[in-house]
Amino acid sequence: MASSDPDSRLLLLMRHGKADSSSESSDRERELTDRGAAQAALIGEYLESQGVRPTRVLVSDSVRTRGTWEALVEAMPGFHGKATFHEELYSGTPADALDLIRTRKDKHAVVLVIGHEPTMGILATALADEDSDPGSLAQARIGLSTGQLAVLSAAEEHWGDLREQGMRLHTIVRP
């Protein structure tokens, strides 16, 4: 997707895959389950099949989000982007996540964020404009289930220009 495209910014908001719910480890250290890894791989396959290649990936620093990213990227051979890990995607607010997105370089037309609920659902809802898919918007308002991916786009030239109700929510992919 080039910046000259009508929708020049593509934002992918993903909730991590299913994680182990045992109480033996802290929340931040919870591992991805086999099902969670499969969910992430399916999302990677979906992105690959659609020809969608994020060049910038922002991942929460929790163990389960790192595992989600690892399983997803395995399904995207030849990925050449950059992934970074951020504490504010684990413990921050939707506003913190949006601030992080707004500071991305404009050369990155496709950004993937892997985080947690309720942040991902609230952010998708806040960004969605009136032309968004009603069913997807209703799902985002309820919250994203594990492994789900919200696909949003905007005609903004700069990530820094993103605003509430400024993106079209096209779909929520359910692995």
C-alpha positions, 0 to 999 in steps of 0.5 A: 500500500503506497501513500498515494493510495486512497486509503494510505494508512492501514492499521491492524489491531490484534488481541493476543492469541489464547493464553494459559490461564493457570495461576502459577505465573504472573499475568505478564508471564502467561504463555500462549497455548497451542490454540493461541499459536494456531490463532496467530498463525491463521492471522498470519496466513490471512494477511499473507493471502491478502497481500498485506505486509506490515512494515512496522509491528508494535507488540506488548512486552508480555510473554503471550503477545510476543508468542503471538507475534512469533507464531504470526510472523512464521506464517508470513515468509519474507517479512522484512519489517521491524517489530518492537516491544512496548510496556505501554501496550501492556499496562497503558490506556487506549490513549497511550496506544494511540500516541504510540501509533501516532509517532510512527514514521510515515513511510510505514503505511501498514502498522500492526499492533498486538496487545490486550483487551480492553485496549484493542477493542476500545481503540478500534471503536474510538477510531471507527468512523460512521462509514465503518462496517456495523457488525464489526463495530458492534463486535469491537464495542463488545471487545475482541476475543483472543486472536481477533484482528481489527482492520482499519484504514484512513486516507491520512498522509501522516500517522500523527494526524490520526483522530477519533472517528477518523478511520474506517473499520472494515472487518474483524477477522476471527481465526 
